[in-house]
């Protein structure tokens, strides 16, 4: 998605030059949140300020939100139908392949030496022992600060084309409106308030993109609060992969199951608002941030921990699948296809068809 955004904004529309866009992608990869969503916001920010960032951020995420709301509504009425049960039974095996591929991809780009492997292994073990992933992430950040040697910044690299213009007033307005919203939820619905706070917190910790939110969601929603079971959560991940947006759109599905359409809206705002605020708030200070050795060490440690957390999630998801020859064939075929760079949407769509035809039999 980031490559497509670049094609549209740099080559076709010429809103940004290549250097400015590269700076934005680097920023979005360093901070927590869904990278593609934040890249869209960054383009709007550099083109038309905070209003432009809002327009591009909402425009980019709206189709996925509407689709997920539709899927969630259909799911609540059809998830017990035999054909739907068969489809999701096969797709749960495919989700194991998808998370496995994410773990491998994450690990390939993150685990560069034995120190990174140690941090990832400890994170996987702690998460497997049901230690709170937030504590695991904090420990990994400390480990990164102590062990990881960040790449030295390129001294010949020109200063970023970002304008150092703090967006203080718009951010204060967003914070004020958010605070009022949280207060109203607290007064009228403690469940929706807890949902909003949880999604907000998850997004603030999801360094490395949308997949980094999966272990946090699984722990908090399934393990701690027991709002839904593991299989339903996996079904939400499946639907999140059918939509064109980031995997964190699964939050919409969870919110809908808990609180209907209003719950879906609140969960969506909660999971995306921090990403937006971080991009707007940090972009003017990016040059200082990317040359900070301490910050890069901390982010490096956190990213290593997410490799371990994703590995643990892969194992937990695998234990929830009733494995047979059909499921093994689906999972292995999906993993091979993903490793060969087949688009994930085709993997899910074809997997759905095969699940209905083969698994049902």
PyMOL commands that set and color helices and strands:
alter all, ss='L'
color gray80, all
select helices_A, chain A and resi 2-12+18-30+35-78+82-110+114-128+133-147+168-188+190-205+212-224+230-242+247-290+293-319+325-339+344-359
alter helices_A, ss='H'
color red, helices_A
deselect
rebuild
show_as cartoon
